[in-house]
């Protein structure tokens, strides 16, 4: 188990998310103070900054716990790096994606059938259509990328 690699990865993720969160927070505050409108409500930018800041906080807590008591965090590190467990998590993620994709499809069909006068006119209808299209296309793109990586690894 390469703990140094894991700690370096955690630090990188923490720093990147902290920088992104602080940039979003600063942009939101500055735009609010200067009465500039990037979006209809600049509070949305400030609200979005809490997501990367929360991720940075979570990784800071993990790093602190690893430094304070590495033996207690050993199970967590193993769970995050064991190939069998990662494979199971990937399978769960794929099933969750299929469920969300199905719900998105049902929402699109339901919206189309319930409000037929909004077809081609409503932003919500177009948004659902684009999200559904992207969800189907992303599967093809990801499978091509993964199979391309597998082919290059097999040749080596």
C-alpha positions in Angstrom: 0.0 0.0 0.0 1.6 3.3 -1.2 0.5 5.8 1.5 2.7 8.6 0.2 1.0 8.4 -3.2 -2.5 8.5 -1.5 -1.5 11.5 0.7 -0.1 13.4 -2.4 -3.3 12.7 -4.3 -5.5 13.9 -1.4 -3.4 17.1 -1.1 -3.7 17.8 -4.8 -7.5 17.3 -4.7 -7.8 19.4 -1.6 -5.7 22.3 -3.1 -7.5 22.3 -6.4 -11.0 22.2 -4.9 -10.0 24.9 -2.4 -8.8 27.2 -5.2 -11.9 26.6 -7.3 -14.1 27.2 -4.3 -12.3 30.4 -3.3 -12.4 31.7 -6.9 -16.1 31.1 -7.1 -16.7 32.7 -3.7 -14.6 35.8 -4.6 -16.3 36.2 -8.0 -19.7 36.0 -6.4 -18.8 38.5 -3.7 -17.1 40.9 -6.1 -19.9 40.8 -8.6 -22.4 41.4 -5.8 -20.5 44.4 -4.4 -20.1 45.9 -7.9 -23.7 45.2 -8.9 -22.5 43.2 -12.0 -24.7 40.4 -13.2 -23.0 37.3 -14.6 -26.2 35.3 -13.8 -29.6 36.7 -12.7 -28.6 36.3 -9.0 -25.0 36.3 -7.9 -25.9 34.4 -4.8 -26.0 31.3 -7.0 -22.2 31.7 -7.6 -21.6 32.1 -3.9 -23.8 29.0 -3.3 -21.9 27.0 -5.9 -18.6 27.8 -4.1 -19.7 25.7 -1.1 -19.5 22.5 -3.1 -15.7 22.6 -3.8 -15.1 24.2 -0.4 -16.9 21.3 1.2 -14.9 18.7 -0.8 -11.7 20.5 0.3 -12.8 20.4 3.9 -13.5 16.7 3.6 -10.1 15.9 2.2 -8.4 18.1 4.8 -10.2 16.1 7.5 -9.0 12.9 5.9 -5.4 14.1 5.8 -5.6 15.2 9.4 -6.9 11.9 10.5 -4.3 10.0 8.5 -1.5 12.1 10.1 -2.9 11.8 13.6 -3.6 8.1 13.6 -2.5 6.2 10.4 -3.4 2.8 11.8 -7.1 3.8 12.3 -7.3 5.2 8.8 -5.7 2.1 7.3 -9.1 0.5 6.6 -10.3 3.7 4.9 -7.2 3.8 2.7 -7.6 0.1 1.8 -11.3 0.6 1.0 -10.5 3.5 -1.4 -7.7 1.6 -3.2 -8.6 -2.1 -3.2 -9.3 -3.1 -6.9 -12.1 -5.4 -6.0 -13.9 -2.8 -4.0 -13.3 -0.1 -6.7 -14.8 -2.5 -9.2 -17.9 -3.0 -7.0 -18.2 0.8 -6.6 -17.9 1.3 -10.4 -20.7 -1.3 -10.9 -22.9 0.5 -8.4 -22.2 3.8 -10.1 -23.1 2.3 -13.5 -26.4 0.9 -12.1 -27.2 4.3 -10.5 -26.5 6.0 -13.8 -28.9 3.7 -15.6 -31.6 4.4 -13.0 -31.1 8.2 -13.4 -31.0 7.8 -17.2 -34.3 6.0 -17.0 -35.8 8.6 -14.8 -34.6 11.3 -17.1 -36.2 9.5 -20.1 -39.5 9.2 -18.2 -39.4 12.9 -17.2 -38.8 13.8 -20.9 -41.6 11.6 -22.2 -44.0 12.7 -19.4 -43.3 16.4 -20.0 -43.8 15.9 -23.7 -47.1 14.1 -23.3 -48.4 16.3 -20.4 -47.6 19.7 -21.9 -47.6 19.2 -25.7 -47.8 22.9 -26.4 -44.3 23.3 -24.9 -42.6 21.1 -27.4 -39.8 22.9 -29.3 -40.7 26.1 -27.4 -40.0 25.6 -23.7 -36.5 25.8 -22.2 -37.3 23.0 -19.8 -38.3 20.7 -22.7 -35.0 21.5 -24.6 -33.0 21.0 -21.4 -34.5 17.6 -20.7 -33.9 16.6 -24.4 -30.2 17.8 -24.3 -29.5 16.0 -21.0 -31.1 12.8 -22.2 -29.1 13.0 -25.5 -25.8 13.7 -23.6 -26.5 10.8 -21.2 -26.8 8.4 -24.1 -23.8 9.9 -26.1 -21.6 9.9 -23.0 -21.9 6.2 -22.7 -20.6 5.7 -26.3 -17.8 8.2 -25.8 -16.7 6.6 -22.5 -16.8 3.1 -23.8 -14.6 4.1 -26.8 -12.2 5.8 -24.5 -12.0 2.8 -22.1 -11.6 0.3 -25.0 -8.9 2.5 -26.5 -7.0 2.5 -23.3 -7.4 -1.3 -23.1 -6.1 -1.7 -26.6 -3.0 0.4 -25.9 -2.3 -1.6 -22.7 -2.6 -4.9 -24.6 -0.1 -3.8 -27.2 2.5 -3.0 -24.6 
